[in-house]
Amino acid sequence: MTNTKKQFALALHGGAGPVAGRDYAVTEKHLSDLAKDCESWLTTGRSALDVVEHAVAELEACGLYVAGRGSAPNSAGHVELDASIMDGRSREAGAVAALCDFVSPVQVARGVMEKTPHVMLAGSGALEFARANGFSEVVDPANYYTLPVGVTSDDIQDTGHGTVGAVALDKSGGLAAATSTGGTFGKLHGRIGDTPLIGPGTWADDAIAISFTGTGEHIIRAGGATAIAFRYRSGVPLVDAVEETLGEVKRLGGDAGVIAVTSQGEIAMPYNSAGMKRACVSTTTPLTVATFAGN
Ligand code: ASP
């Protein structure tokens, strides 16, 4: 799609699992700095695909979110990571599921997209691919992974989940989305949620880019990101397309949040959980960062 006004737009999320009453000032500062960094990439003409990969890799590396470094172990004691990335212009996509021992699952997901004929690699196959292609540094799980800052093992059940994601529109009209997670706390060994699934967790085409966070089982059953994309393409305004899909997640018993940007430069960041760590900026929207309503 042409972007004659050379607009850009960016939205980031750090998960729809924040606990009401907690102080997320450190996370908000991190999101704000990262959004400014991504804004400079977009204003200098970097592609939406590069920007969302960069943003999610930074979110994975910092240990503040339930993704990458901040991921919690599953019920068998392993950290299993899921990530996906999609280029709206080409509709190419890549994903990894239940990947262990790597710093940046989103970079491996992009590798799957660019270096294989496949969309997703899982488990030991994803690990072999990542090792063979040297996409990101291998870590010692016992010393690398940490609970996200501010989360203790006692309040894992309260915190529940928290993923990271990025969506962007670049000045040439390209849209892209990426999402990464350690999954839900206490998940079963081998459990895979919406995050690495192209369609439910992550979607980008020539009209819209979307990243979901929330209870993956309900997001998948509600149709997730593609349900929003199809509503939007059929003429439903962005806000309604997102709210209708979130309503469906709620009706099925889950909670979730969404970030979306469109080829028109619109941004939506609604959620039906207690809050969602989020940030956005565009040609027409000043940098905005929040966790709960009204902050
Ligand atoms: N959607 C993720 C999952 O179900 C969790 C989250 O977004 O917090 O794995």
Residues whose N, C-alpha, C, O or C-beta is under 5 A from the ligand:
A	BS01	LIG	G15 H161 G162 T163 T181 G183 T184 G193 D194 T195 F212 T213 G214 T215 G216 E217
